Amino acid sequence: MNKKKIGIIVGVVVLISTLTFFGVYRSLADQAVSVEVESPQLQTISSEVMIPGTVELEHQQIVSFSPEKGSDYKVLVDVDETVEEGTPLVEFPNTQYGYELEQINIQIESGYLRINQVEKQLEAVKERKKELEKEVGKEEAEKAVRAEEDQLILERRMANLDLRQILLQKEALEEREEDHIVTSTGEGTVLSINEAASVSTFEGNETIVHIANKNSVIITGHLSEYDSVQVKEGLRVNISSDAIIEENWSGVIDSVSYFPKSTEPLDGGAAVQYPFQVAIEEGPVSVLKPGMQMIMQVVMEEKEAVTIDMSAIVQEDGEDYVYVYENGIIRKVPVTLGIADGNRMEVNGLSEEDRVVVNPTNRLVDGMEVSLHD
């Protein structure tokens, strides 16, 4: 093939390529870029911290075996029985109580008799003084009976003090007897009873009766050192459970401990944990059981703000922008971002009247003519 033919072929190829390029370019130029827009929304948004927690009974009472009260005892309630505050639960018999009480009652009766006897003697002295006044005069009669009257007044005072001391001994004895009958400190249900506890099986903390209010539960957990500074009493908490997916609960932070409860090794360091407690305010408490693991979303901040879909945000050189559509033209507008809530982002620099491009492509540039997506 000679050089002339080769030149003709190359020329034809170049011509065809050029015509094709300009044809495609003209087609693209004639077709405007289509975008989808939405307006910013004013809505309530919040930032949350996720913390695990455990269900616990808030009010419970455990009556333990007490060897000092005697090896015998009597349980006065049954399992699943509902009790009120002050209900007798366990009785520890006191075999010495009756004997001691009888002795004290005898001493009390003797004390009253002694006081009555002294009172009669004082009345007799007063009568004799009246008779002497008629014979020797008031002053001489006073001198004659003064020593005896003073002695009787002293004896009466001593008798009253002795009686008062005995009455205090009786009061203390009755209080000790009350200690031998353990009563409920609040409302609840008897969860378990152990009627086999004894000196031979006693290990220092053997439970006889366990009572708790099943409808009064709390959720406890631990905060990291960082979260303990952020999480405060009174913050709202949204609660859920992987075991009970169809239910949700809400509550508030009831308390955050000032002192850490435990320190556990973490990558050669120490993880300080601060106990906290959540009071449940709404939700079906009856389905919760002690030990259940819960997921808690602590609402750290909640406010009204202008938000946009996160897909509308464009980041370039560490700055945040959005494209705003107006009369067929898009403008690149810098914005300041706030807190995120789901797929919505708080944004400053826009109004609810603006029309923001969502899911912008790399083809968009500031000042470009675009059409709206149907």
C-alpha positions as CSV (number, residue, x, y, z in Angstrom):
1,M,0.0,0.0,0.0
2,N,1.5,3.3,-1.0
3,K,1.8,6.4,1.2
4,K,-1.0,8.2,-0.6
5,K,-3.6,5.6,0.2
6,I,-2.4,5.4,3.9
7,G,-2.8,9.2,4.2
8,I,-6.3,9.1,2.7
9,I,-7.4,6.3,5.2
10,V,-5.9,8.2,8.2
11,G,-7.7,11.4,7.1
12,V,-11.0,9.6,6.8
13,V,-10.6,8.1,10.3
14,V,-9.8,11.5,11.9
15,L,-12.8,13.1,10.1
16,I,-15.2,10.5,11.3
17,S,-13.8,10.7,14.9
18,T,-14.1,14.5,14.9
19,L,-17.7,14.4,13.6
20,T,-18.6,11.8,16.3
21,F,-17.1,13.9,19.1
22,F,-18.8,17.1,18.1
23,G,-22.1,15.2,17.7
24,V,-21.9,13.7,21.2
25,Y,-20.8,17.1,22.7
26,R,-23.7,18.9,21.0
27,S,-26.1,16.2,22.3
28,L,-24.8,16.6,25.9
29,A,-24.8,20.3,25.6
30,D,-28.4,20.3,24.4
31,Q,-29.4,18.1,27.4
32,A,-29.5,20.0,30.7
33,V,-28.4,18.3,34.0
34,S,-31.5,17.2,36.0
35,V,-31.5,17.5,39.9
36,E,-33.8,16.7,42.7
37,V,-34.4,19.3,45.4
38,E,-36.1,19.6,48.8
39,S,-36.7,22.4,51.3
40,P,-35.0,22.5,54.7
41,Q,-37.4,21.6,57.6
42,L,-37.8,23.1,61.0
43,Q,-38.1,20.1,63.4
44,T,-37.2,18.9,66.9
45,I,-33.9,17.1,66.8
46,S,-31.8,15.5,69.5
47,S,-28.3,14.0,70.1
48,E,-28.2,10.8,72.0
49,V,-25.6,8.6,73.8
50,M,-26.2,4.8,73.8
51,I,-25.5,3.0,77.1
52,P,-26.3,-0.6,78.1
53,G,-28.2,-1.2,81.4
54,T,-29.6,-4.0,83.5
55,V,-33.1,-4.3,85.0
56,E,-33.2,-4.5,88.8
57,L,-35.9,-4.4,91.5
58,E,-36.0,-1.0,93.2
59,H,-37.6,-2.0,96.5
60,Q,-36.7,-5.4,98.0
61,Q,-36.2,-6.8,101.5
62,I,-34.2,-9.8,102.5
63,V,-34.6,-11.3,106.0
64,S,-31.5,-13.3,106.8
65,F,-30.9,-15.9,109.5
66,S,-29.6,-14.4,112.7
67,P,-28.0,-16.9,115.2
68,E,-28.0,-14.3,118.0
69,K,-31.8,-14.4,117.8
70,G,-32.0,-18.1,118.3
71,S,-31.8,-21.2,116.1
72,D,-35.6,-21.5,115.9
73,Y,-37.8,-19.3,113.9
74,K,-41.2,-19.2,112.3
75,V,-42.1,-17.9,108.9
76,L,-45.4,-16.0,109.0
77,V,-46.0,-15.6,105.2
78,D,-46.3,-17.8,102.1
79,V,-44.6,-17.6,98.7
80,D,-46.4,-15.3,96.2
81,E,-48.3,-13.7,99.1
82,T,-48.7,-9.9,98.8
83,V,-47.7,-8.0,101.9
84,E,-48.1,-4.4,103.1
85,E,-45.7,-2.3,105.1
86,G,-45.6,-3.6,108.7
87,T,-46.7,-7.1,107.9
88,P,-45.0,-9.7,110.3
89,L,-42.7,-11.9,108.2
90,V,-40.5,-14.0,110.5
91,E,-40.7,-14.6,114.3
92,F,-37.7,-15.5,116.4
93,P,-39.0,-16.9,119.7
94,N,-37.5,-15.3,122.8
95,T,-37.9,-17.8,125.7
96,Q,-36.5,-15.3,128.3
97,Y,-38.9,-12.5,127.4
98,G,-41.8,-13.7,129.5
99,Y,-39.7,-14.3,132.6
100,E,-37.9,-10.9,132.3
101,L,-41.2,-9.1,131.7
102,E,-42.8,-10.7,134.8
103,Q,-39.9,-9.6,137.0
104,I,-40.1,-6.1,135.7
105,N,-43.9,-5.9,136.2
106,I,-43.4,-7.0,139.9
107,Q,-40.8,-4.3,140.4
108,I,-43.1,-1.7,138.8
109,E,-46.0,-2.7,141.1
110,S,-43.6,-2.6,144.1
111,G,-42.5,0.9,143.0
112,Y,-46.1,2.2,142.9
113,L,-46.8,0.7,146.3
114,R,-43.8,2.4,147.8
115,I,-44.8,5.8,146.4
116,N,-48.3,5.4,147.7
117,Q,-47.0,4.5,151.1
118,V,-44.7,7.6,151.2
119,E,-47.7,9.8,150.1
120,K,-49.8,8.4,153.0
121,Q,-47.0,9.1,155.5
122,L,-46.7,12.7,154.2
123,E,-50.4,13.2,154.6
124,A,-50.2,11.9,158.2
125,V,-47.3,14.4,158.9
126,K,-49.4,17.3,157.5
127,E,-52.3,16.3,159.7
128,R,-50.1,16.2,162.8
129,K,-48.6,19.5,162.0
130,K,-52.1,21.1,161.8
131,E,-52.8,19.7,165.3
132,L,-49.5,21.1,166.7
133,E,-50.2,24.5,165.3
134,K,-53.3,24.7,167.5
135,E,-51.1,23.9,170.6
136,V,-47.7,25.6,170.0
137,G,-48.3,27.8,167.0
138,K,-47.4,27.6,163.3
139,E,-43.6,28.3,163.7
140,E,-43.0,25.7,166.4
141,A,-45.2,23.1,164.6
142,E,-43.1,23.7,161.4
143,K,-39.9,23.1,163.3
144,A,-41.2,19.9,165.0
145,V,-42.1,18.1,161.7
146,R,-39.6,19.6,159.3
147,A,-37.0,16.9,159.5
148,E,-39.5,14.1,159.1
149,E,-41.3,15.8,156.3
150,D,-38.0,16.5,154.4
151,Q,-37.1,12.9,154.8
152,L,-40.4,11.7,153.3
153,I,-40.2,14.1,150.4
154,L,-36.7,12.7,149.6
155,E,-37.9,9.2,149.8
156,R,-40.8,10.0,147.5
157,R,-38.4,11.5,144.9
158,M,-36.1,8.5,145.1
159,A,-39.1,6.2,144.7
160,N,-40.2,8.1,141.6
161,L,-36.7,7.9,140.1
162,D,-36.5,4.1,140.8
163,L,-40.0,3.6,139.1
164,R,-38.9,5.7,136.1
165,Q,-35.8,3.6,135.7
166,I,-37.8,0.3,135.8
167,L,-40.3,1.7,133.3
168,L,-37.4,2.4,130.9
169,Q,-36.2,-1.2,131.4
170,K,-39.6,-2.5,130.4
171,E,-39.6,-0.2,127.3
172,A,-36.2,-1.5,126.3
173,L,-37.3,-5.1,126.8
174,E,-40.4,-4.6,124.6
175,E,-38.2,-3.1,121.9
176,R,-35.9,-6.2,122.0
177,E,-38.9,-8.3,121.7
178,E,-40.0,-6.4,118.6
179,D,-36.6,-7.2,117.1
180,H,-37.6,-10.9,117.3
181,I,-40.5,-10.2,114.9
182,V,-39.3,-8.9,111.6
183,T,-41.9,-6.9,109.6
184,S,-42.1,-5.8,106.0
185,T,-40.5,-2.4,105.3
186,G,-42.8,-1.8,102.3
187,E,-45.3,-3.3,99.9
188,G,-44.3,-6.3,97.8
189,T,-44.6,-10.0,97.0
190,V,-42.9,-12.9,98.8
191,L,-40.5,-14.3,96.2
192,S,-38.9,-17.1,98.2
193,I,-38.9,-18.7,101.6
194,N,-36.2,-20.9,103.3
195,E,-37.5,-22.7,106.3
196,A,-34.3,-24.9,106.6
197,A,-31.8,-22.3,107.7
198,S,-30.1,-23.2,111.0
199,V,-26.9,-22.8,112.9
200,S,-25.4,-25.8,111.3
201,T,-26.0,-24.5,107.7
202,F,-25.5,-20.8,108.5
203,E,-22.8,-19.2,106.3
204,G,-23.1,-15.6,107.3
205,N,-25.9,-14.5,104.9
206,E,-28.5,-17.2,104.5
207,T,-31.8,-15.8,103.3
208,I,-35.0,-16.8,105.0
209,V,-37.5,-14.6,103.3
210,H,-37.0,-12.5,100.1
211,I,-39.7,-9.8,99.3
212,A,-39.8,-7.4,96.4
213,N,-42.2,-5.1,94.6
214,K,-42.3,-6.6,91.0
215,N,-44.0,-3.4,89.6
216,S,-41.2,-1.2,90.9
217,V,-38.1,-1.7,88.8
218,I,-35.2,0.4,87.8
219,I,-32.4,0.2,85.3
220,T,-28.8,0.5,86.4
221,G,-25.6,0.8,84.4
222,H,-22.1,2.3,84.4
223,L,-20.9,5.4,82.7
224,S,-17.4,5.9,81.3
225,E,-15.3,8.7,82.7
226,Y,-16.2,10.9,79.7
227,D,-19.9,10.1,79.8
228,S,-20.1,10.7,83.6
229,V,-19.3,14.4,83.0
230,Q,-22.0,14.7,80.2
231,V,-24.8,12.6,81.6
232,K,-26.8,14.5,84.3
233,E,-29.8,13.8,86.5
234,G,-33.1,14.5,84.9
235,L,-32.0,13.8,81.3
236,R,-34.7,11.9,79.2
237,V,-33.9,8.3,78.3
238,N,-35.4,6.1,75.5
239,I,-35.3,2.4,76.4
240,S,-35.6,-0.7,74.3
241,S,-34.8,-4.4,74.6
242,D,-33.6,-7.0,72.1
243,A,-35.6,-9.6,74.0
244,I,-38.9,-7.6,73.8
245,I,-38.7,-6.0,70.4
246,E,-42.3,-4.9,70.2
247,E,-42.1,-2.7,73.4
248,N,-40.4,0.5,74.3
249,W,-40.0,2.4,77.5
250,S,-39.0,5.9,78.6
251,G,-37.6,7.3,81.8
252,V,-35.2,9.8,83.3
253,I,-31.7,9.7,84.8
254,D,-32.5,9.4,88.5
255,S,-29.0,9.4,89.9
256,V,-25.3,9.4,88.9
257,S,-22.8,8.3,91.5
258,Y,-20.1,10.8,92.5
259,F,-17.8,7.9,93.2
260,P,-16.6,5.2,90.8
261,K,-17.8,1.7,91.6
262,S,-15.0,-0.3,89.9
263,T,-11.9,-0.1,87.9
264,E,-11.2,-2.7,85.3
265,P,-8.0,-3.1,83.2
266,L,-8.3,-1.8,79.6
267,D,-5.3,-2.0,77.2
268,G,-2.9,-1.7,80.1
269,G,-4.8,1.3,81.6
270,A,-7.8,1.6,83.8
271,A,-11.5,2.1,82.9
272,V,-13.2,4.1,85.6
273,Q,-16.9,3.4,85.7
274,Y,-19.6,5.5,87.5
275,P,-22.9,3.8,88.5
276,F,-26.1,5.4,87.4
277,Q,-29.8,4.7,87.8
278,V,-32.8,5.2,85.5
279,A,-36.3,5.6,86.7
280,I,-38.9,4.2,84.3
281,E,-41.8,6.6,83.7
282,E,-43.7,5.0,80.7
283,G,-43.9,1.5,79.3
284,P,-45.1,-1.9,80.4
285,V,-43.0,-2.6,83.5
286,S,-44.7,-5.9,84.3
287,V,-42.9,-7.7,81.4
288,L,-39.5,-6.7,82.7
289,K,-37.5,-9.2,84.8
290,P,-34.4,-8.6,87.0
291,G,-31.3,-9.2,85.0
292,M,-32.7,-8.3,81.6
293,Q,-30.3,-6.3,79.4
294,M,-31.6,-3.0,78.1
295,I,-30.5,-0.5,75.5
296,M,-30.7,3.1,76.7
297,Q,-30.6,6.2,74.5
298,V,-29.8,9.1,76.7
299,V,-31.0,12.3,75.1
300,M,-28.1,14.7,75.7
301,E,-29.5,17.7,73.7
302,E,-32.9,18.5,72.2
303,K,-33.9,21.6,70.3
304,E,-35.8,23.1,67.4
305,A,-33.6,23.5,64.3
306,V,-33.5,23.8,60.5
307,T,-32.5,20.4,59.1
308,I,-31.6,18.9,55.7
309,D,-31.1,15.4,54.4
310,M,-27.4,14.4,55.0
311,S,-27.2,13.4,51.3
312,A,-27.3,17.1,50.3
313,I,-24.0,18.0,52.1
314,V,-20.9,18.4,50.0
315,Q,-17.5,18.5,51.6
316,E,-14.5,20.2,49.9
317,D,-11.2,21.1,51.5
318,G,-12.6,20.6,55.0
319,E,-15.5,22.9,54.3
320,D,-19.3,22.0,54.1
321,Y,-21.5,23.2,51.2
322,V,-24.9,22.6,49.6
323,Y,-26.2,23.5,46.2
324,V,-29.3,25.8,46.3
325,Y,-31.6,25.9,43.2
326,E,-33.0,29.2,42.1
327,N,-34.6,30.0,38.7
328,G,-32.8,27.2,36.9
329,I,-29.4,28.0,38.3
330,I,-27.6,26.3,41.2
331,R,-25.5,28.2,43.7
332,K,-22.8,26.7,46.0
333,V,-23.6,27.9,49.5
334,P,-21.3,27.3,52.6
335,V,-23.2,26.0,55.7
336,T,-22.4,25.3,59.3
337,L,-23.5,21.9,60.6
338,G,-24.9,21.1,64.0
339,I,-26.1,17.8,65.6
340,A,-27.3,14.8,63.6
341,D,-30.5,13.0,64.2
342,G,-31.0,9.9,62.1
343,N,-30.5,11.0,58.4
344,R,-31.2,14.6,59.2
345,M,-28.5,17.2,60.0
346,E,-28.9,20.5,61.7
347,V,-27.7,23.3,59.4
348,N,-27.1,27.0,59.8
349,G,-27.0,29.3,56.8
350,L,-30.3,28.2,55.1
351,S,-34.0,29.0,55.5
352,E,-37.1,26.9,55.0
353,E,-37.8,28.7,51.7
354,D,-34.6,27.5,50.1
355,R,-34.5,24.6,47.6
356,V,-31.5,22.4,48.3
357,V,-30.2,19.8,45.8
358,V,-30.2,16.3,47.3
359,N,-27.7,13.6,46.2
360,P,-25.6,16.0,44.1
361,T,-23.3,14.5,41.5
362,N,-19.7,15.5,40.7
363,R,-21.0,17.1,37.5
364,L,-22.5,20.0,39.4
365,V,-20.6,23.3,39.6
366,D,-21.5,26.7,41.0
367,G,-23.6,28.7,38.5
368,M,-24.6,25.8,36.4
369,E,-28.0,25.7,34.6
370,V,-30.0,22.7,35.6
371,S,-33.5,21.3,35.3
372,L,-35.7,19.8,38.0
373,H,-36.0,16.1,38.2
374,D,-39.6,15.0,37.4
